[in-house]
Amino acid sequence: MGALHRGHLELIRLAHGVAGIEGEVAVSIFVNPLQFAPGGDFEKYPRPETKDEEFCRAAGVDILFRPSADEMYAADSSVAIDENALSATLCGKSRPGHFRGVCTVVAKLFHILSPDAAVFGEKDFQQLAIIRRMVRDLNFQIEIIGASTVREADGLACSSRNQYLSAVEREQAPILRSALENGARLVAGGERSAPTIIAAARKVIDTSSLARIDYLELVNAETLQPLETAQPNSLIAVAAFFGQTRLIDNILLP
């Protein structure tokens, strides 16, 4: 959705590797109104168009697709795509309708651009899982590639929303990564109880005076369903507010 940063640069780097010398890399930038709830931050979402264009040019992007909302959605548009299993938890539970907007716009972008492969970041783990499910269930002939989360030096996951943070909020935001790592250490040490693991992660976040937890859960990384015990391919996922800014992060467990 624009406001490109080092995380997006990694997506582009991976795309170049997949495309090879003879292929082309396309970047779509579209602040999708269907992904925002009423009263959300759609209007104030950053749109540094010139900076993003220069970013893409410097990264060797071949095609920059930047449509308007009117081009993407007819005024009387009445068709959308719903995913009804993976989207029922985590961010989908907190943000009803969000993934309906994600699936609809991504399907449209796939139809318009007809890529052979598409790269999405693992920071938005639920989104990546849902897009993979949509591609499978709707028979898109597109390879979906996940890119590891890119982080700032203090561990905060790169995000376009980080620029909303005040100085003190930015200082405290890396607590999310510290909390996830604390839970992962328990699992590495043999702990399997989800309530115990989550309590340990929550205790770390509670040391932040500004963090307000939206959700903090241990889930199966395939189904995204909550678990009572940590298993192979488990995920600790967190969403928290710092002021009005909602940040997400996750960690795969051993």
N, C-alpha and C positions, 0 to 999 in steps of 0.2 A: 504493500500500500504506500510505498514511497518513503521519504525521509531515510534514504539508504545509509547503511553503516557497514562495519566490518563483517557482520554476520551475513549480510547480503553479498558482500564481496566473496565470501567463501562459497555461497551458492553458485555464483557466476564462475568461480574457479573450477568447481566440480563439473559444471555444465560444459565448460571448454574441454575438460578432459574426456567427457563422454562424446561430445560432438566431433572431436578430432579436427585435423587440419581442414578437411573437406566440408565439415558441418558448420552450422550457424547457431549462435546463442541469441535467444530472444528474452527480453525482460519485459514483463507487463507491469505497469504501475496504474493502479486504479483504487481509489478510496471508495470501497463498496458500501453504499448506503444500506444495503440489506443486512450487513453484519452489525449494525449499530441499533441498540434499543432506543426507544424514545427517551430523550433527556440525556443520551450518551454524549460522547465527545466527537461526533461526526463533524460538526461545524468547525471545531478548533483543531482537528487532527492535522498535524504538520504536512504542508504541501510545498516543499522547497523545489519547485520544478526545474529551475536553472541548475541548481546544485546537483540534483539527481541526474540530469542529462549529462553534466560534466563527469559525474561519477561513472556512469555507464560507458561513456566514451573512453575514459581512462582505463576502464576494465576490459576494453576490447569487445563490448557488446555489439552484435551485428544489427539487431532489430530492437528498437524501443517502441513498445505498443502502449500508448497512453490515451485511451478513449475517454470520452465524457460519459456522464451518467445517462444522458439522453440517447447516446449511441448504443449503450449497453442494454437499456431497458425502455421498451415502449411505454407510453403514458398509461395504456390500459393492459400492461403485462399481467398475465394471470397464471403463468406456469412457473413452478419452482420445484426443486429437488430436496426431498427430505431423507435423512438417514435416521433410522429409528431405534438403533441399538447402542452403538458406541457414543452417540451424542446425548444419551440420557444421563450421563454422569459428569463429574468434574465441571469444566467450563460450560458444558451444555446445560447442566442443571442450574448453574448460577446465572446463565445468560440465555434464557429461552429464545429460540429462533435464530440464534447466532450461526449455528452450523447449517441451518437451512440457507442462509445467505452465502456462506462459504461454498457449499456444494453447488449452489445455483451458479455463482459467478465463475467458479473454477471449471465447471462443465462447459459454460459458454466460452471461456478462454481456450479450453482444449479444442472445441469445435472451430473457433475462429482461426487459431494458430496452427492446429494440427501437428503438435510436436511428437517426436519419437520418444522423448523422455522429458521428465519434469523434476526439478529439484526443490525440495521443501525442507525447512529446518526442523530439527528434533526438539528445539525449545518449545515449539507448538506441537507437542507430542500427540495430543488428541486430534488436532487438525490433520496431522500426517496420517494417523491411523484411519481417520474417516475418509480421507481422499483415497487411500489405498483400497478401502472397502468399496467406495463408489466406482473406482476404476474396475475393480473385479466384478461387481454386480451389474454394471452397465456395459461391460465388454469394451471398454476403451482399450485400444491397442497402444498403450503408453506405459513406458517403464517409469515407476515412481522411485526416486532416489532420496534417501534421508541424509541430511548433512548435520554433523555434530554441532552442538551449541557452541558458539563463539562467545568468549567472556572478556570482560575488562580485567585489568591486572588484579583487582581485589575480588574477583569471582562473580561479580554481577553479570548476568546474561545480557548480551547486547540486545537492545530493543529501541525502536523508534520512540516509545513512550518514556524512555529514561530522561529525555530532555524536559519532560514536565516536572521532574523532581526538583524540589528546592535543595539548597546546599545541604541542609541537615537531613532531609529525606534521602538524598543521594548517599550520604555518609552511612546511613543505617540500612539501606537497601540490600547490601551484600549478606545481611543476616539470613536471607532466604537460602542461599547456597550453603552457608555454615550449618543451618538446620538440617538440610538434606544430607550433608556429609556426616553429621552426627548420627542420624538414623542409619546410614549405610555402614558406619563403623560398628554399630551394634550387631547388624546382620553379619558382617564379616567375622565378628567375635562369636557367632553362634546363636544369637537371639533370633527367635522366629515369631514371637507374638506381635501381631500388628498393633494392638493398643499400646504395648510397651514401646515399640519403635516410634510410633506417632507421638506418644507423650514425650519422648526424648527430643524429637525434632521441635515440637511445640514449645518445650522449655527454653530452647535456644531463641526462638522467635520472640518469646515473651520478654526477653532481655531488651528488646527494642521498644522504646517508648512510643514510637509512631506507627509500628506495623499493626495492621488490623487484618486478621486472617479471614479469608473468604472460604477456602477449603484447604485441608491438609489430609491426604489420604494415601493409603497403600493399596494399589490396585494391580490386577493382572495386566501386563503390558499388551496382550493381544485383545482381550475382551473389554478392558478398562473397568471391570467390575471390582468392587471392594473385596479385599481378602482379610481373613482372620489370622492367617499365618503367612509369613514371607515364604515365597517359593521361587524356583528359578524363573527368570523372566518377569520379575515383579518390578513395580515402579512406585516411587514415592513422588507425588505431585502436589504442588502448592500454588495457591493464588493468594495474594495479600494486597491490601491497599496501603499506600503511603500517602496520606492526604487523600486527594481525589484520583491518584494514579494507581491503577491496578497492574501488578506485575505477576508473571507466572514463571515457574521453573520446575524442573523435575530431575530425578536421578534414577538410573537403572541399577537394580541391586544384583549382587553376585549370586 
